Amino acid sequence: MELNQSRDEIRKAVTEIKNDVHLQLEKTRKANKNVHGIAKDLRKLHSEGINNATNSVTVVAVLFAKVAFASTFTIPGGTDSTGTATRSGSSIFFFSIFNLALNPYNMLFDRN
């Protein structure tokens, strides 16, 4: 009788261990699923962040180009009511025009 009890106790212990192992495996599967889901979400957020940064940099670059383009065609000193440059006879006017003409060249080819 004592031998039968120990066999039953062993079966019960093995069954409990089996159930515990099964529960641990299920928890591990769920945790792996959660980790993979989090990794997927992080990749998506990273991609969206890069796209947003690219768009922001593009907008800023376009604004800089617009200001540079507008300043290239703006006459130093302005114009009078007839459209003539107000400082067209001065040496500062010619220096400014010369400087504006060289500025794009300096931006493209000056590698300091």
C-alpha positions in Angstrom: 0.0 0.0 0.0 2.8 2.4 0.8 4.4 1.6 -2.6 1.1 2.6 -4.4 0.9 5.9 -2.5 4.4 6.9 -3.5 3.6 6.0 -7.1 0.5 8.2 -6.9 2.5 11.0 -5.3 5.1 10.7 -8.0 2.4 10.9 -10.7 0.9 13.9 -9.0 4.3 15.6 -8.8 5.1 14.9 -12.4 1.7 16.2 -13.5 2.3 19.4 -11.5 5.7 19.8 -13.0 4.3 19.2 -16.5 1.6 21.8 -15.9 4.1 24.3 -14.6 6.4 23.8 -17.6 3.5 24.2 -19.9 2.5 27.5 -18.2 6.1 28.8 -18.4 6.2 27.9 -22.1 3.0 29.8 -22.7 4.2 32.8 -20.8 7.5 32.7 -22.8 5.6 32.6 -26.1 3.4 35.5 -25.1 6.5 37.5 -24.0 8.2 36.8 -27.3 5.1 37.9 -29.1 5.0 41.1 -27.1 8.7 41.7 -27.8 8.3 41.2 -31.5 5.3 43.6 -31.5 7.2 46.2 -29.6 10.2 45.9 -32.1 7.8 46.2 -35.0 6.3 49.4 -33.5 9.7 50.8 -32.8 10.8 50.2 -36.5 7.6 51.9 -37.6 8.2 54.9 -35.3 11.8 55.1 -36.4 10.7 55.2 -40.1 8.1 57.9 -39.4 10.7 59.9 -37.5 13.1 59.8 -40.4 10.4 60.8 -42.9 9.4 63.7 -40.6 13.0 64.9 -40.3 13.5 64.6 -44.1 10.4 66.7 -44.7 11.5 69.3 -42.2 15.0 69.6 -43.7 13.5 69.9 -47.1 11.2 72.7 -46.1 14.1 74.6 -44.4 16.3 74.1 -47.5 13.5 75.4 -49.8 13.1 78.5 -47.6 16.9 79.2 -47.6 16.9 78.8 -51.4 14.0 81.2 -51.7 15.7 83.8 -49.6 19.0 83.4 -51.5 17.2 83.6 -54.8 15.3 86.7 -53.8 18.3 88.4 -52.4 20.2 87.8 -55.6 17.7 89.9 -57.6 17.2 92.6 -55.0 18.9 95.8 -55.9 21.0 97.3 -53.1 19.6 100.6 -51.9 16.2 100.0 -53.5 14.6 101.8 -56.5 12.9 105.1 -56.9 9.4 105.6 -58.4 10.7 105.2 -62.0 12.4 101.9 -61.2 15.9 103.2 -61.3 18.4 102.1 -58.7 18.8 104.8 -56.1 22.5 104.1 -55.6 23.4 103.1 -59.1 26.3 105.7 -59.4 28.1 104.8 -56.2 31.0 102.4 -55.8 29.2 100.6 -53.0 26.4 99.7 -55.5 28.9 98.1 -57.9 30.7 96.3 -55.0 27.4 94.9 -53.8 26.4 93.7 -57.3 29.9 92.2 -57.8 29.6 90.5 -54.4 26.1 89.1 -55.1 27.4 87.8 -58.5 30.2 85.9 -56.8 28.2 84.7 -53.8 26.7 81.6 -55.5 30.2 80.6 -56.9 31.7 80.9 -53.4 28.9 78.8 -51.9 29.4 76.0 -54.4 33.1 75.9 -54.8 34.6 77.2 -51.5 35.5 74.0 -49.5 37.0 75.5 -46.4 
